[in-house]
Amino acid sequence: MNLGDEQELDNLKKYTFAVYILQALSFVTLFSGVFGIIVNYIKYDDIRGTWLQSHFDWQKATFWWSLTWLVIGYLTLFIWIGALIWGILTFWAIYRIAKGWIYLVDGKQMYAD
C-alpha cells in the first residue's frame, strides 16, 4: 500500500466514523440514522475490498434490523410487548454501535453477520 492509498483509507475511515456517530445520534433524533445509512450507501463503492467494508456491512445490518424491530415494537405497543421490544432494541443497538466504533478505532475488521 503506498502513501496515497493510506491517505485515501484514512479519509474513508472518517466516513465510517461519521456513520457510527450518526447512528449513535439516532437515539436523540431518528433522522440522523437515516442520514448515516445514506452516507453508507453513497460511499460503499469506495470502501469495497478494504477492511472498512466489514464496518459498512455491520452498519447497514444495524440500521435495517433496528428499523425492522422499531416498527414491530410500534405495531405491538398496544399489547405492551412493543415496550419490551424497544427496550431490548435499545441495548442491542448501543452494543452494535459501541462494538463497531471500538473495532474501528482499533483498526480491526468486523466479522460477518
N, CA, C and O atoms as a MOPAC input file, in Angstrom:
PM7 MOZYME 1SCF
protein

 N      0.85800 1    -1.17300 1     0.00000 1
 C      0.00000 1     0.00000 1     0.00000 1
 C      0.90300 1     1.23300 1     0.00000 1
 O      1.78200 1     1.36200 1     0.85200 1
 N      0.68800 1     2.12700 1    -0.94300 1
 C      1.51600 1     3.33100 1    -0.99500 1
 C      0.88200 1     4.45300 1    -0.17800 1
 O     -0.21400 1     4.30700 1     0.36300 1
 N      1.59800 1     5.57900 1    -0.10000 1
 C      1.15900 1     6.69500 1     0.73600 1
 C     -0.20800 1     7.22000 1     0.30700 1
 O     -1.03200 1     7.54800 1     1.16100 1
 N     -0.46700 1     7.30800 1    -0.99600 1
 C     -1.76500 1     7.77600 1    -1.48900 1
 C     -2.89800 1     6.87900 1    -1.05400 1
 O     -3.97800 1     7.35200 1    -0.69900 1
 N     -2.64700 1     5.56400 1    -1.08300 1
 C     -3.67200 1     4.61300 1    -0.65000 1
 C     -3.95200 1     4.74800 1     0.85200 1
 O     -5.10100 1     4.66700 1     1.28600 1
 N     -2.89800 1     4.95500 1     1.63300 1
 C     -3.07700 1     5.12000 1     3.07700 1
 C     -3.87000 1     6.37800 1     3.38800 1
 O     -4.71800 1     6.37100 1     4.28000 1
 N     -3.60400 1     7.45700 1     2.66200 1
 C     -4.35200 1     8.69500 1     2.87700 1
 C     -5.81600 1     8.51700 1     2.48700 1
 O     -6.70700 1     9.01000 1     3.17900 1
 N     -6.06700 1     7.81600 1     1.38200 1
 C     -7.44100 1     7.55400 1     0.95900 1
 C     -8.16400 1     6.68500 1     1.99200 1
 O     -9.33100 1     6.92000 1     2.30400 1
 N     -7.46200 1     5.68300 1     2.51500 1
 C     -8.05900 1     4.81500 1     3.53100 1
 C     -8.36800 1     5.60900 1     4.80300 1
 O     -9.40900 1     5.39500 1     5.42400 1
 N     -7.48100 1     6.51900 1     5.19500 1
 C     -7.75300 1     7.37500 1     6.35700 1
 C     -8.97100 1     8.25000 1     6.11400 1
 O     -9.77600 1     8.46800 1     7.01900 1
 N     -9.10400 1     8.74900 1     4.90100 1
 C    -10.26700 1     9.57400 1     4.54800 1
 C    -11.55600 1     8.74200 1     4.62700 1
 O    -12.56700 1     9.20300 1     5.15700 1
 N    -11.50800 1     7.53200 1     4.10400 1
 C    -12.67700 1     6.65100 1     4.15200 1
 C    -12.99800 1     6.23500 1     5.58600 1
 O    -14.16000 1     6.02200 1     5.93200 1
 N    -11.97400 1     6.12200 1     6.40900 1
 C    -12.18900 1     5.78600 1     7.82400 1
 C    -13.00000 1     6.88600 1     8.50600 1
 O    -13.79400 1     6.60500 1     9.40200 1
 N    -12.80500 1     8.12900 1     8.08900 1
 C    -13.56700 1     9.24600 1     8.65500 1
 C    -15.05200 1     9.11900 1     8.32200 1
 O    -15.90400 1     9.43900 1     9.15100 1
 N    -15.36500 1     8.65400 1     7.11400 1
 C    -16.77100 1     8.43500 1     6.75600 1
 C    -17.36700 1     7.32700 1     7.61200 1
 O    -18.50500 1     7.42700 1     8.06900 1
 N    -16.59500 1     6.27600 1     7.82300 1
 C    -17.06600 1     5.16900 1     8.65200 1
 C    -17.34400 1     5.65800 1    10.06800 1
 O    -18.36300 1     5.30800 1    10.66300 1
 N    -16.44500 1     6.45700 1    10.59600 1
 C    -16.60400 1     7.04500 1    11.92100 1
 C    -17.85100 1     7.92900 1    11.96800 1
 O    -18.61400 1     7.88800 1    12.93300 1
 N    -18.05000 1     8.73000 1    10.91600 1
 C    -19.20700 1     9.63100 1    10.85400 1
 C    -20.51900 1     8.85500 1    10.88600 1
 O    -21.48100 1     9.28600 1    11.52200 1
 N    -20.56300 1     7.71600 1    10.20500 1
 C    -21.79200 1     6.91200 1    10.20000 1
 C    -22.06700 1     6.37300 1    11.60500 1
 O    -23.21700 1     6.35500 1    12.04300 1
 N    -21.02500 1     5.93700 1    12.31400 1
 C    -21.23500 1     5.49100 1    13.69300 1
 C    -21.76200 1     6.63600 1    14.55800 1
 O    -22.64100 1     6.42700 1    15.39500 1
 N    -21.23500 1     7.83600 1    14.36300 1
 C    -21.71800 1     8.99300 1    15.12400 1
 C    -23.19500 1     9.24900 1    14.80600 1
 O    -24.00100 1     9.46400 1    15.71100 1
 N    -23.54100 1     9.22400 1    13.52000 1
 C    -24.93500 1     9.46100 1    13.13300 1
 C    -25.85500 1     8.38000 1    13.69300 1
 O    -26.98000 1     8.67000 1    14.09800 1
 N    -25.37900 1     7.13600 1    13.71700 1
 C    -26.19200 1     6.07200 1    14.30800 1
 C    -26.38300 1     6.30800 1    15.80700 1
 O    -27.47700 1     6.10500 1    16.33300 1
 N    -25.33400 1     6.72900 1    16.48700 1
 C    -25.44900 1     6.99900 1    17.92100 1
 C    -26.40500 1     8.16200 1    18.17200 1
 O    -27.17500 1     8.13800 1    19.13300 1
 N    -26.35900 1     9.16700 1    17.32100 1
 C    -27.24900 1    10.31900 1    17.47100 1
 C    -28.70800 1     9.96800 1    17.18900 1
 O    -29.60700 1    10.73600 1    17.52900 1
 N    -28.94300 1     8.82700 1    16.57600 1
 C    -30.32300 1     8.44200 1    16.26500 1
 C    -31.13900 1     8.18800 1    17.52800 1
 O    -32.36600 1     8.11500 1    17.45800 1
 N    -30.48300 1     8.05100 1    18.68700 1
 C    -31.21500 1     7.93300 1    19.94400 1
 C    -31.83300 1     9.26700 1    20.34100 1
 O    -32.79100 1     9.31700 1    21.11300 1
 N    -31.27100 1    10.35000 1    19.80300 1
 C    -31.78300 1    11.68900 1    20.07600 1
 C    -32.72400 1    12.12800 1    18.95900 1
 O    -33.80300 1    12.66000 1    19.22000 1
 N    -32.31500 1    11.90400 1    17.72900 1
 C    -33.14000 1    12.24700 1    16.57800 1
 C    -33.07400 1    11.10100 1    15.57300 1
 O    -31.99600 1    10.75300 1    15.09100 1
 N    -34.20900 1    10.52800 1    15.26400 1
 C    -34.24500 1     9.35700 1    14.38700 1
 C    -33.68200 1     9.62800 1    12.99800 1
 O    -33.18600 1     8.71500 1    12.33700 1
 N    -33.75600 1    10.87200 1    12.55800 1
 C    -33.32000 1    11.17700 1    11.20400 1
 C    -31.81200 1    11.06900 1    11.02200 1
 O    -31.35000 1    10.87300 1     9.89800 1
 N    -31.04300 1    11.18900 1    12.07600 1
 C    -29.59400 1    11.07300 1    11.91900 1
 C    -29.20800 1     9.66600 1    11.46000 1
 O    -28.25400 1     9.50500 1    10.70000 1
 N    -29.93300 1     8.66200 1    11.91100 1
 C    -29.68500 1     7.30300 1    11.43900 1
 C    -29.95100 1     7.16200 1     9.95000 1
 O    -29.24200 1     6.43800 1     9.25200 1
 N    -30.97500 1     7.85400 1     9.46700 1
 C    -31.28200 1     7.84400 1     8.03000 1
 C    -30.14300 1     8.51000 1     7.25300 1
 O    -29.72400 1     8.01100 1     6.20900 1
 N    -29.64500 1     9.63900 1     7.76600 1
 C    -28.51700 1    10.30400 1     7.10500 1
 C    -27.28900 1     9.39500 1     7.09300 1
 O    -26.54700 1     9.36000 1     6.11200 1
 N    -27.08200 1     8.67000 1     8.17400 1
 C    -25.95600 1     7.74300 1     8.25300 1
 C    -26.03300 1     6.64700 1     7.21200 1
 O    -25.03100 1     6.33000 1     6.57200 1
 N    -27.20900 1     6.06300 1     7.03500 1
 C    -27.33400 1     4.98100 1     6.05200 1
 C    -27.19600 1     5.51900 1     4.63700 1
 O    -26.71800 1     4.81000 1     3.75200 1
 N    -27.60700 1     6.75800 1     4.41000 1
 C    -27.41800 1     7.37200 1     3.09200 1
 C    -25.93000 1     7.52700 1     2.79400 1
 O    -25.47600 1     7.19500 1     1.69900 1
 N    -25.16900 1     8.03100 1     3.76800 1
 C    -23.71500 1     8.15400 1     3.59300 1
 C    -23.11400 1     6.77800 1     3.34200 1
 O    -22.25000 1     6.62000 1     2.48000 1
 N    -23.56700 1     5.79800 1     4.08600 1
 C    -23.07800 1     4.43500 1     3.93700 1
 C    -23.26000 1     3.93900 1     2.50700 1
 O    -22.32000 1     3.41500 1     1.91000 1
 N    -24.44200 1     4.09600 1     1.96100 1
 C    -24.69900 1     3.61800 1     0.60200 1
 C    -23.94100 1     4.42700 1    -0.44800 1
 O    -23.48700 1     3.86400 1    -1.44400 1
 N    -23.79700 1     5.72800 1    -0.24600 1
 C    -23.08000 1     6.57200 1    -1.21400 1
 C    -21.59700 1     6.19500 1    -1.26600 1
 O    -21.01800 1     6.14000 1    -2.35100 1
 N    -20.97800 1     5.93800 1    -0.12100 1
 C    -19.53200 1     5.67600 1    -0.06900 1
 C    -19.18800 1     4.19300 1    -0.18300 1
 O    -18.00900 1     3.83900 1    -0.15100 1
 N    -20.17500 1     3.32500 1    -0.31400 1
 C    -19.92500 1     1.88500 1    -0.29200 1
 C    -18.97500 1     1.43100 1    -1.40100 1
 O    -18.08600 1     0.61700 1    -1.15300 1
 N    -19.14900 1     1.93400 1    -2.59400 1
 C    -18.25700 1     1.52700 1    -3.69500 1
 C    -16.81200 1     1.92100 1    -3.42200 1
 O    -15.89000 1     1.22600 1    -3.85000 1
 N    -16.60600 1     3.02600 1    -2.71700 1
 C    -15.24700 1     3.48300 1    -2.41500 1
 C    -14.53600 1     2.58400 1    -1.41200 1
 O    -13.31200 1     2.46000 1    -1.46100 1
 N    -15.27000 1     1.96100 1    -0.51400 1
 C    -14.63500 1     1.13300 1     0.51700 1
 C    -14.61900 1    -0.35100 1     0.15400 1
 O    -14.02000 1    -1.16300 1     0.86000 1
 N    -15.27400 1    -0.69400 1    -0.94000 1
 C    -15.35100 1    -2.11000 1    -1.34900 1
 C    -13.93700 1    -2.69000 1    -1.49200 1
 O    -13.07300 1    -2.10100 1    -2.14200 1
 N    -13.72300 1    -3.84100 1    -0.87800 1
 C    -12.43600 1    -4.52000 1    -0.95900 1
 C    -11.44600 1    -4.10800 1     0.12500 1
 O    -10.34500 1    -4.65600 1     0.19100 1
 N    -11.81700 1    -3.15700 1     0.97000 1
 C    -10.95400 1    -2.76100 1     2.08500 1
 C    -11.50200 1    -3.36500 1     3.37400 1
 O    -12.60000 1    -3.92300 1     3.38800 1
 N    -10.73500 1    -3.25100 1     4.45200 1
 C    -11.20000 1    -3.76700 1     5.74200 1
 C    -12.38500 1    -2.96300 1     6.25600 1
 O    -13.11400 1    -3.42600 1     7.13300 1
 N    -12.58400 1    -1.76100 1     5.71900 1
 C    -13.71900 1    -0.93800 1     6.14300 1
 C    -15.05600 1    -1.45300 1     5.60800 1
 O    -16.11400 1    -1.09600 1     6.12700 1
 N    -15.00900 1    -2.28400 1     4.58000 1
 C    -16.25000 1    -2.83000 1     4.03300 1
 C    -17.01500 1    -3.60900 1     5.10200 1
 O    -18.24500 1    -3.56900 1     5.14300 1
 N    -16.29500 1    -4.30700 1     5.95300 1
 C    -16.97100 1    -5.06300 1     7.01000 1
 C    -17.70100 1    -4.12500 1     7.97200 1
 O    -18.75900 1    -4.47600 1     8.49500 1
 N    -17.15000 1    -2.94600 1     8.20500 1
 C    -17.81900 1    -1.96100 1     9.06300 1
 C    -19.06800 1    -1.41700 1     8.38600 1
 O    -20.10100 1    -1.24700 1     9.03400 1
 N    -18.98300 1    -1.14700 1     7.09900 1
 C    -20.15100 1    -0.64400 1     6.37400 1
 C    -21.26000 1    -1.69300 1     6.35900 1
 O    -22.43500 1    -1.35800 1     6.50700 1
 N    -20.89000 1    -2.96000 1     6.18200 1
 C    -21.89200 1    -4.03500 1     6.23000 1
 C    -22.50500 1    -4.13200 1     7.63100 1
 O    -23.71100 1    -4.33700 1     7.77000 1
 N    -21.68200 1    -3.98700 1     8.65600 1
 C    -22.14100 1    -4.00900 1    10.05200 1
 C    -23.11700 1    -2.86100 1    10.30000 1
 O    -24.14900 1    -3.04600 1    10.94400 1
 N    -22.78400 1    -1.67400 1     9.78600 1
 C    -23.64000 1    -0.50400 1     9.95700 1
 C    -24.97600 1    -0.68300 1     9.24300 1
 O    -26.02700 1    -0.32500 1     9.77500 1
 N    -24.92800 1    -1.23600 1     8.04400 1
 C    -26.18200 1    -1.49100 1     7.31000 1
 C    -27.06700 1    -2.46000 1     8.08200 1
 O    -28.26200 1    -2.21600 1     8.25400 1
 N    -26.48600 1    -3.54700 1     8.54200 1
 C    -27.27000 1    -4.53600 1     9.28300 1
 C    -27.85400 1    -3.91900 1    10.55400 1
 O    -29.00900 1    -4.17000 1    10.90000 1
 N    -27.05400 1    -3.11600 1    11.24100 1
 C    -27.54400 1    -2.45300 1    12.45400 1
 C    -28.71800 1    -1.55800 1    12.13400 1
 O    -29.72300 1    -1.58400 1    12.84400 1
 N    -28.61400 1    -0.75900 1    11.07300 1
 C    -29.69600 1     0.15500 1    10.70600 1
 C    -30.96300 1    -0.59800 1    10.32500 1
 O    -32.03400 1    -0.32500 1    10.86700 1
 N    -30.85000 1    -1.54900 1     9.39200 1
 C    -32.05100 1    -2.20900 1     8.86800 1
 C    -32.73300 1    -3.08900 1     9.91200 1
 O    -33.96100 1    -3.12300 1     9.98000 1
 N    -31.94800 1    -3.80500 1    10.73200 1
 C    -32.56100 1    -4.60600 1    11.79000 1
 C    -33.18000 1    -3.71700 1    12.86200 1
 O    -34.23400 1    -4.04200 1    13.40900 1
 N    -32.52700 1    -2.59300 1    13.16400 1
 C    -33.10300 1    -1.65900 1    14.14400 1
 C    -34.42000 1    -1.09700 1    13.63900 1
 O    -35.39400 1    -1.01500 1    14.38700 1
 N    -34.45000 1    -0.71300 1    12.37800 1
 C    -35.68000 1    -0.17200 1    11.80200 1
 C    -36.78800 1    -1.22300 1    11.80800 1
 O    -37.93300 1    -0.92200 1    12.14400 1
 N    -36.44900 1    -2.43700 1    11.44300 1
 C    -37.43600 1    -3.52700 1    11.44200 1
 C    -38.03500 1    -3.72100 1    12.83200 1
 O    -39.25600 1    -3.77700 1    12.97800 1
 N    -37.17900 1    -3.82600 1    13.86100 1
 C    -37.67100 1    -4.05400 1    15.21900 1
 C    -38.33100 1    -2.82200 1    15.81800 1
 O    -39.19400 1    -2.93900 1    16.68800 1
 N    -37.93200 1    -1.64500 1    15.35900 1
 C    -38.60400 1    -0.41100 1    15.79300 1
 C    -40.06300 1    -0.41800 1    15.33100 1
 O    -40.97100 1    -0.07800 1    16.09000 1
 N    -40.26400 1    -0.80700 1    14.08600 1
 C    -41.62700 1    -0.87200 1    13.53300 1
 C    -42.43200 1    -1.97600 1    14.21600 1
 O    -43.59100 1    -1.76400 1    14.57500 1
 N    -41.82900 1    -3.15300 1    14.39900 1
 C    -42.53000 1    -4.25000 1    15.08500 1
 C    -42.91000 1    -3.82400 1    16.50500 1
 O    -44.01200 1    -4.11300 1    16.97200 1
 N    -42.00300 1    -3.14600 1    17.17600 1
 C    -42.29100 1    -2.65100 1    18.52100 1
 C    -43.44200 1    -1.66800 1    18.52200 1
 O    -44.30300 1    -1.70200 1    19.40200 1
 N    -43.45300 1    -0.79500 1    17.53300 1
 C    -44.53700 1     0.18500 1    17.43200 1
 C    -45.87500 1    -0.50800 1    17.20300 1
 O    -46.88400 1    -0.15200 1    17.81200 1
 N    -45.87100 1    -1.49900 1    16.32100 1
 C    -47.12200 1    -2.19700 1    15.99200 1
 C    -47.64600 1    -3.05000 1    17.14300 1
 O    -48.82300 1    -3.41200 1    17.16400 1
 N    -46.77500 1    -3.37300 1    18.10100 1
 C    -47.20900 1    -4.20600 1    19.22700 1
 C    -47.27500 1    -3.42700 1    20.55000 1
 O    -47.40400 1    -4.02400 1    21.61900 1
 N    -47.18800 1    -2.12000 1    20.47100 1
 C    -47.27500 1    -1.31100 1    21.69300 1
 C    -48.60400 1    -1.49600 1    22.42200 1
 O    -48.65400 1    -1.45100 1    23.65100 1
 N    -49.66800 1    -1.70100 1    21.66800 1
 C    -50.99400 1    -1.81000 1    22.28800 1
 C    -51.11900 1    -3.04300 1    23.17800 1
 O    -52.00600 1    -3.09100 1    24.03000 1
 N    -50.26000 1    -4.03000 1    23.00500 1
 C    -50.30100 1    -5.20900 1    23.88000 1
 C    -49.06900 1    -5.24300 1    24.79800 1
 O    -48.76400 1    -6.28000 1    25.38600 1
 N    -48.39300 1    -4.15800 1    24.91600 1
 C    -47.26200 1    -3.94200 1    25.81800 1
 C    -45.99400 1    -4.69100 1    25.44000 1
 O    -44.94900 1    -4.47100 1    26.05300 1
 N    -46.05700 1    -5.55300 1    24.46700 1
 C    -44.84200 1    -6.24700 1    24.03300 1
 C    -43.90700 1    -5.26600 1    23.33000 1
 O    -42.68600 1    -5.42000 1    23.36600 1
 N    -44.48900 1    -4.26800 1    22.69700 1
 C    -43.69400 1    -3.27400 1    21.97800 1
 C    -42.70200 1    -2.54900 1    22.87400 1
 O    -41.58100 1    -2.26400 1    22.45300 1
 N    -43.10000 1    -2.25100 1    24.09200 1
 C    -42.19000 1    -1.58000 1    25.02700 1
 C    -40.99800 1    -2.47900 1    25.36200 1
 O    -39.86500 1    -2.00700 1    25.46000 1
 N    -41.25900 1    -3.76900 1    25.53500 1
 C    -40.18200 1    -4.72200 1    25.78700 1
 C    -39.25500 1    -4.81200 1    24.58200 1
 O    -38.03300 1    -4.81900 1    24.73000 1
 N    -39.83600 1    -4.87900 1    23.40200 1
 C    -39.03700 1    -4.92900 1    22.16700 1
 C    -38.15800 1    -3.69200 1    22.06300 1
 O    -36.97600 1    -3.80200 1    21.73800 1
 N    -38.71500 1    -2.52000 1    22.33300 1
 C    -37.93700 1    -1.28000 1    22.25000 1
 C    -36.81800 1    -1.26100 1    23.28200 1
 O    -35.72600 1    -0.77000 1    22.99800 1
 N    -37.07100 1    -1.78200 1    24.45700 1
 C    -36.03000 1    -1.83600 1    25.48300 1
 C    -34.86800 1    -2.72600 1    25.07200 1
 O    -33.70500 1    -2.34700 1    25.20300 1
 N    -35.19500 1    -3.90900 1    24.57400 1
 C    -34.15400 1    -4.83000 1    24.10100 1
 C    -33.42700 1    -4.22600 1    22.90400 1
 O    -32.20200 1    -4.30200 1    22.81300 1
 N    -34.17600 1    -3.63100 1    21.99500 1
 C    -33.59500 1    -2.99900 1    20.81500 1
 C    -32.60200 1    -1.90200 1    21.20400 1
 O    -31.54800 1    -1.77000 1    20.58200 1
 N    -32.93100 1    -1.13100 1    22.21200 1
 C    -32.04300 1    -0.05400 1    22.65600 1
 C    -30.69200 1    -0.61400 1    23.08800 1
 O    -29.65000 1    -0.12200 1    22.65500 1
 N    -30.70400 1    -1.63000 1    23.93000 1
 C    -29.44000 1    -2.21700 1    24.38200 1
 C    -28.68000 1    -2.87700 1    23.23500 1
 O    -27.45700 1    -2.76500 1    23.15700 1
 N    -29.38400 1    -3.55300 1    22.35900 1
 C    -28.75500 1    -4.22000 1    21.21800 1
 C    -28.09500 1    -3.19800 1    20.29600 1
 O    -26.96400 1    -3.40300 1    19.85600 1
 N    -28.78400 1    -2.11100 1    20.00300 1
 C    -28.23500 1    -1.08500 1    19.10500 1
 C    -27.02900 1    -0.39800 1    19.74100 1
 O    -26.03500 1    -0.14300 1    19.06100 1
 N    -27.10600 1    -0.09900 1    21.03000 1
 C    -25.95600 1     0.51100 1    21.71900 1
 C    -24.75400 1    -0.42400 1    21.63700 1
 O    -23.63700 1     0.01800 1    21.37200 1
 N    -24.98300 1    -1.70900 1    21.86300 1
 C    -23.90700 1    -2.70100 1    21.77000 1
 C    -23.28900 1    -2.70200 1    20.37700 1
 O    -22.06500 1    -2.67500 1    20.24200 1
 N    -24.11700 1    -2.73300 1    19.34900 1
 C    -23.60800 1    -2.79600 1    17.96700 1
 C    -22.82500 1    -1.54600 1    17.59600 1
 O    -21.76100 1    -1.63400 1    16.98300 1
 N    -23.34300 1    -0.39700 1    17.96400 1
 C    -22.65600 1     0.85300 1    17.64600 1
 C    -21.32900 1     0.93100 1    18.41200 1
 O    -20.29900 1     1.28500 1    17.83700 1
 N    -21.35500 1     0.60300 1    19.69400 1
 C    -20.13700 1     0.66200 1    20.51200 1
 C    -19.08300 1    -0.32300 1    20.01500 1
 O    -17.90700 1     0.02100 1    19.90100 1
 N    -19.50900 1    -1.53700 1    19.72200 1
 C    -18.55300 1    -2.54100 1    19.25000 1
 C    -17.93700 1    -2.12200 1    17.92500 1
 O    -16.72300 1    -2.22300 1    17.74900 1
 N    -18.74900 1    -1.66000 1    17.00100 1
 C    -18.22300 1    -1.22100 1    15.71300 1
 C    -17.26400 1    -0.05600 1    15.86800 1
 O    -16.20800 1    -0.02000 1    15.23700 1
 N    -17.63400 1     0.88900 1    16.70500 1
 C    -16.79800 1     2.07100 1    16.95300 1
 C    -15.45100 1     1.65700 1    17.54500 1
 O    -14.40600 1     2.14300 1    17.11300 1
 N    -15.47500 1     0.77000 1    18.52300 1
 C    -14.24200 1     0.29900 1    19.15900 1
 C    -13.35900 1    -0.43600 1    18.15300 1
 O    -12.15300 1    -0.20100 1    18.09300 1
 N    -13.95800 1    -1.32100 1    17.36900 1
 C    -13.18500 1    -2.05200 1    16.36300 1
 C    -12.59400 1    -1.09200 1    15.32800 1
 O    -11.46800 1    -1.29000 1    14.87200 1
 N    -13.33800 1    -0.06800 1    14.96300 1
 C    -12.83500 1     0.91300 1    14.00100 1
 C    -11.62300 1     1.64400 1    14.57100 1
 O    -10.60400 1     1.77500 1    13.89400 1
 N    -11.72600 1     2.11300 1    15.79100 1
 C    -10.61300 1     2.81800 1    16.43400 1
 C     -9.39300 1     1.91000 1    16.55200 1
 O     -8.26100 1     2.36400 1    16.38600 1
 N     -9.62000 1     0.63400 1    16.83800 1
 C     -8.52400 1    -0.33000 1    16.97100 1
 C     -8.00300 1    -0.81300 1    15.61300 1
 O     -7.01200 1    -1.54000 1    15.55300 1
 N     -8.66000 1    -0.41400 1    14.53900 1
 C     -8.21500 1    -0.83400 1    13.20500 1
 C     -8.55600 1    -2.27100 1    12.87800 1
 O     -7.91100 1    -2.89600 1    12.03500 1
 N     -9.57500 1    -2.79700 1    13.54700 1
 C     -9.99100 1    -4.18700 1    13.34100 1
 C    -11.15200 1    -4.27600 1    12.37200 1
 O    -11.99000 1    -3.37800 1    12.28500 1
 N    -11.17900 1    -5.35900 1    11.66000 1
 C    -12.27200 1    -5.66200 1    10.76300 1
 C    -13.41100 1    -6.29700 1    11.55000 1
 O    -13.16800 1    -7.08500 1    12.46500 1
 N    -14.65500 1    -5.96000 1    11.20200 1
 C    -15.80500 1    -6.60700 1    11.83400 1
 C    -15.97700 1    -7.98900 1    11.22100 1
 O    -15.64600 1    -8.20000 1    10.05400 1
 N    -16.48800 1    -8.91700 1    11.99500 1
 C    -16.80400 1   -10.21200 1    11.43300 1
 C    -18.15500 1   -10.14100 1    10.73800 1
 O    -18.94500 1    -9.23600 1    11.00600 1
 N    -18.41700 1   -11.06600 1     9.86900 1
 C    -19.66100 1   -11.07300 1     9.09800 1
 C    -20.84200 1   -11.38600 1     9.99800 1
 O    -20.73900 1   -12.18300 1    10.93000 1
 N    -21.96200 1   -10.74600 1     9.70300 1
 C    -23.20600 1   -11.02000 1    10.45600 1
 C    -23.77300 1   -12.34100 1    10.06400 1
 O    -24.81200 1   -12.74600 1    10.58400 1

